[in-house]
Amino acid sequence: MKDIYDELAARWPSAIVSRQEVGKFSGGLLNSRTMANLDSKKEGPAKKLTLGSRKVFYPVADLIAWLRARASQG
């Protein structure tokens, strides 16, 4: 059975998510500035990749795993 995280991954057209696109990927739950701050504190997704010196992106699977670990059910 698919959960919300599987649906997020299935709807995303790529194997990666740029930091600038995390808001679109998460339906507005995440912000690129927040991700940058979390990354600087080593609290972001396990794999953060860079292209050049400014483009940061995350493999979808790692971003999903990070979201799962941070989310709680209320």
VEXVEX-637444 format. One record per atom (N, C-alpha, C, O, CB): x, y, z; residue in three letters. Coordinates in steps of 0.001 Angstrom, whole numbers, padded with zeros to 6 digits, always signed. Glycine has a CB too. Example, Ala and Ser with C-alpha at 12.3 -4.5 7.8 and 13.67 -1.06 7.14 Angstrom:
# VEXVEX-637444
+013190-005690+007800Ala;+012300-004500+007800Ala;+013200-003300+007800Ala;+014236-003319+008465Ala;+011308-004473+009046Ala;+012850-002250+007080Ser;+013670-001060+007140Ser;+012900+000030+007870Ser;+013409+001138+008039Ser;+014084-000598+005725Ser;
END
This chain:
# VEXVEX-637444
+000836-001177+000000Met;+000000+000000+000000Met;+000886+001248+000000Met;+001819+001358+000795Met;-000953-000006+001215Met;+000582+002179-000896Lys;+001358+003411-000984Lys;+000960+004373+000123Lys;-000214+004488+000476Lys;+001169+004070-002353Lys;+001957+005060+000663Asp;+001656+006114+001613Asp;+001928+007464+000949Asp;+002290+007520-000226Asp;+002493+005948+002914Asp;+001758+008517+001679Ile;+001896+009865+001125Ile;+003305+010105+000569Ile;+003465+010813-000425Ile;+001573+010911+002198Ile;+004309+009527+001198Tyr;+005686+009712+000740Tyr;+005930+009003-000577Tyr;+006612+009529-001456Tyr;+006668+009209+001787Tyr;+005368+007797-000715Asp;+005479+007085-001986Asp;+004797+007872-003097Asp;+005282+007904-004228Asp;+004868+005677-001874Asp;+003674+008506-002778Glu;+002964+009312-003768Glu;+003778+010534-004175Glu;+003815+010886-005354Glu;+001608+009748-003223Glu;+004427+011180-003221Leu;+005293+012313-003551Leu;+006369+011885-004547Leu;+006589+012551-005559Leu;+005943+012892-002274Leu;+007026+010787-004258Ala;+008098+010294-005126Ala;+007562+009893-006499Ala;+008196+010170-007518Ala;+008804+009103-004471Ala;+006408+009248-006530Ala;+005848+008781-007802Ala;+005437+009943-008703Ala;+005502+009827-009927Ala;+004646+007878-007545Ala;+005024+011035-008126Arg;+004568+012188-008917Arg;+005710+013074-009396Arg;+005539+013861-010327Arg;+003606+013017-008105Arg;+006867+012949-008769Trp;+007997+013810-009148Trp;+008633+013271-010427Trp;+008914+012076-010512Trp;+009056+013887-007998Trp;+008864+014126-011420Pro;+009324+013651-012728Pro;+010815+013340-012840Pro;+011298+013057-013936Pro;+008984+014657-013740Pro;+011535+013384-011762Ser;+012984+013206-011825Ser;+013471+012400-010629Ser;+012744+012224-009651Ser;+013697+014567-011879Ser;+014698+011915-010712Ala;+015301+011171-009604Ala;+015946+012102-008591Ala;+016415+011659-007542Ala;+016334+010185-010128Ala;+015971+013402-008907Ile;+016565+014395-008008Ile;+015597+015558-007783Ile;+014686+015794-008577Ile;+017905+014915-008582Ile;+015821+016277-006679Val;+015060+017483-006381Val;+016071+018578-006060Val;+016871+018431-005136Val;+014045+017258-005189Val;+016041+019665-006811Ser;+016943+020765-006485Ser;+016451+021454-005225Ser;+015262+021419-004907Ser;+017044+021774-007659Ser;+017364+022071-004519Arg;+016974+022771-003294Arg;+015913+023833-003608Arg;+015010+024066-002805Arg;+018213+023424-002619Arg;+016022+024466-004757Gln;+015052+025492-005142Gln;+013660+024918-005404Gln;+012678+025660-005390Gln;+015540+026222-006376Gln;+013561+023617-005641Glu;+012289+022979-005963Glu;+011674+022190-004806Glu;+010636+021552-004980Glu;+012478+022070-007128Glu;+012296+022224-003637Val;+011758+021433-002521Val;+010354+021885-002121Val;+009560+021083-001632Val;+012690+021526-001314Val;+010052+023147-002324Gly;+008709+023641-002025Gly;+007664+022991-002917Gly;+006609+022571-002441Gly;+008656+025154-002184Gly;+007954+022907-004203Lys;+007039+022237-005141Lys;+006935+020757-004815Lys;+005843+020189-004805Lys;+007512+022427-006599Lys;+008067+020142-004552Phe;+008100+018712-004262Phe;+007253+018378-003040Phe;+006537+017376-003028Phe;+009538+018247-004045Phe;+007335+019218-002015Ser;+006668+018924-000739Ser;+005286+019544-000616Ser;+004677+019480+000452Ser;+007518+019403+000398Ser;+004787+020131-001667Gly;+003484+020774-001577Gly;+003500+022010-000704Gly;+002486+022364-000102Gly;+002473+019807-001053Gly;+004639+022664-000632Gly;+004767+023893+000139Gly;+005212+023710+001580Gly;+005328+024693+002313Gly;+003486+024596+000130Gly;+005462+022492+002000Leu;+005875+022255+003388Leu;+007314+022668+003661Leu;+007656+023059+004777Leu;+005703+020800+003731Leu;+008147+022578+002644Leu;+009561+022906+002810Leu;+009897+024172+002040Leu;+009224+024521+001070Leu;+010453+021740+002342Leu;+010937+024850+002480Asn;+011400+026073+001848Asn;+012889+025909+001575Asn;+013604+025286+002360Asn;+011114+027330+002743Asn;+013357+026467+000463Ser;+014770+026311+000113Ser;+015690+026933+001167Ser;+016769+026403+001429Ser;+015044+026941-001251Ser;+015279+028043+001770Arg;+016103+028665+002816Arg;+016177+027785+004057Arg;+017233+027656+004676Arg;+015545+030044+003189Arg;+015062+027191+004408Thr;+015050+026273+005545Thr;+015986+025105+005282Thr;+016754+024708+006157Thr;+013623+025765+005826Thr;+015920+024554+004070Met;+016795+023432+003717Met;+018258+023845+003782Met;+019096+023079+004257Met;+016458+022906+002313Met;+018574+025036+003314Ala;+019956+025515+003372Ala;+020424+025626+004822Ala;+021548+025246+005151Ala;+020087+026880+002661Ala;+019558+026147+005680Asn;+019917+026255+007099Asn;+020113+024883+007730Asn;+021073+024670+008470Asn;+018842+027028+007863Asn;+019205+023951+007440Leu;+019336+022599+007989Leu;+020597+021912+007468Leu;+021291+021228+008221Leu;+018098+021760+007642Leu;+020887+022090+006198Asp;+022104+021503+005625Asp;+023351+022055+006307Asp;+024298+021314+006569Asp;+022169+021770+004113Asp;+023352+023347+006592Ser;+024532+023945+007224Ser;+024750+023415+008642Ser;+025871+023416+009151Ser;+024395+025467+007256Ser;+023657+022959+009276Lys;+023759+022387+010623Lys;+023864+020864+010591Lys;+023804+020210+011633Lys;+022554+022802+011460Lys;+024022+020303+009391Lys;+024115+018847+009199Lys;+022835+018142+009641Lys;+022885+017009+010120Lys;+025315+018281+009975Lys;+021690+018804+009484Glu;+020402+018240+009870Glu;+019504+017966+008672Glu;+018350+017569+008835Glu;+019701+019169+010827Glu;+020025+018175+007475Gly;+019252+017935+006264Gly;+019329+016477+005838Gly;+019820+015632+006587Gly;+019740+018832+005139Gly;+018846+016181+004641Pro;+018906+014812+004125Pro;+020335+014275+004104Pro;+021295+015036+003987Pro;+018311+014753+002721Pro;+020460+012959+004219Ala;+021776+012314+004298Ala;+022653+012640+003094Ala;+023851+012886+003241Ala;+021611+010808+004413Ala;+022061+012642+001917Lys;+022841+012943+000710Lys;+022433+014293+000160Lys;+021291+014504-000249Lys;+022651+011848-000364Lys;+023386+015193+000160Lys;+023233+016506-000466Lys;+024299+016566-001537Lys;+025487+016437-001240Lys;+023366+017704+000578Lys;+023897+016756-002755Leu;+024833+016796-003861Leu;+024916+018209-004403Leu;+023963+018981-004300Leu;+024422+015814-004965Leu;+026053+018540-004978Thr;+026209+019869-005550Thr;+026684+019780-006986Thr;+027396+018852-007370Thr;+027182+020700-004723Thr;+026283+020749-007757Leu;+026733+020896-009138Leu;+027369+022274-009201Leu;+026687+023289-009059Leu;+025542+020729-010195Leu;+028656+022305-009411Gly;+029361+023570-009322Gly;+029444+023991-007867Gly;+029539+023152-006971Gly;+028665+024655-010170Gly;+029407+025279-007641Ser;+029513+025740-006257Ser;+028189+026222-005684Ser;+028110+026531-004495Ser;+030523+026845-006167Ser;+027135+026291-006517Arg;+025890+026876-006024Arg;+024659+025996-006149Arg;+023712+026177-005383Arg;+025639+028129-006736Arg;+024630+025075-007056Lys;+023440+024255-007266Lys;+023462+023050-006340Lys;+024354+022205-006422Lys;+023341+023802-008732Lys;+022479+022981-005467Val;+022377+021888-004501Val;+021135+021078-004835Val;+020085+021637-005152Val;+022322+022425-003028Val;+021260+019758-004763Phe;+020110+018903-005026Phe;+020196+017647-004179Phe;+021244+017300-003634Phe;+020026+018541-006518Phe;+019044+016974-004089Tyr;+018918+015783-003242Tyr;+018344+014641-004076Tyr;+017430+014868-004868Tyr;+018016+016069-001995Tyr;+018849+013433-003920Pro;+018176+012286-004523Pro;+016792+012141-003881Pro;+016652+012280-002666Pro;+019023+010974-004345Pro;+015782+011864-004692Val;+014414+011760-004187Val;+014330+010772-003028Val;+013687+011057-002018Val;+013461+011336-005309Val;+014967+009623-003163Ala;+014885+008597-002116Ala;+015433+009114-000784Ala;+014871+008811+000268Ala;+015654+007335-002543Ala;+016503+009879-000812Asp;+017081+010414+000424Asp;+016219+011522+001016Asp;+016098+011631+002236Asp;+018489+010940+000163Asp;+015621+012341+000161Leu;+014728+013382+000649Leu;+013485+012764+001288Leu;+013024+013230+002330Leu;+014330+014329-000496Leu;+012947+011725+000671Ile;+011787+011019+001222Ile;+012140+010374+002570Ile;+011374+010475+003529Ile;+011284+009943+000225Ile;+013296+009714+002637Ala;+013718+009079+003899Ala;+013863+010123+005000Ala;+013485+009879+006146Ala;+015055+008317+003711Ala;+014403+011268+004660Trp;+014561+012355+005626Trp;+013200+012865+006094Trp;+012992+013077+007289Trp;+015377+013507+005013Trp;+012276+013060+005156Leu;+010923+013496+005511Leu;+010246+012492+006438Leu;+009636+012875+007437Leu;+010078+013697+004247Leu;+010353+011215+006107Arg;+009744+010165+006951Arg;+010288+010234+008379Arg;+009535+010122+009346Arg;+010011+008756+006349Arg;+011598+010417+008498Ala;+012233+010439+009818Ala;+011819+011665+010637Ala;+011775+011600+011866Ala;+013751+010409+009667Ala;+011521+012762+009980Arg;+011166+014001+010686Arg;+009684+014138+010975Arg;+009296+014896+011865Arg;+011612+015181+009889Arg;+008858+013423+010246Ala;+007411+013574+010384Ala;+006887+012787+011581Ala;+007458+011774+011984Ala;+006704+013117+009105Ala;+005796+013279+012129Ser;+005129+012553+013207Ser;+003638+012592+012952Ser;+003119+013533+012352Ser;+005473+013155+014603Ser;+002957+011559+013413Gln;+001512+011506+013264Gln;+000872+012041+014527Gln;+001297+011733+015641Gln;+001030+010067+012966Gln;-000156+012845+014335Gly;-000798+013433+015494Gly;-002177+012912+015746Gly;-002830+013332+016702Gly;-000856+014884+015348Gly;
END
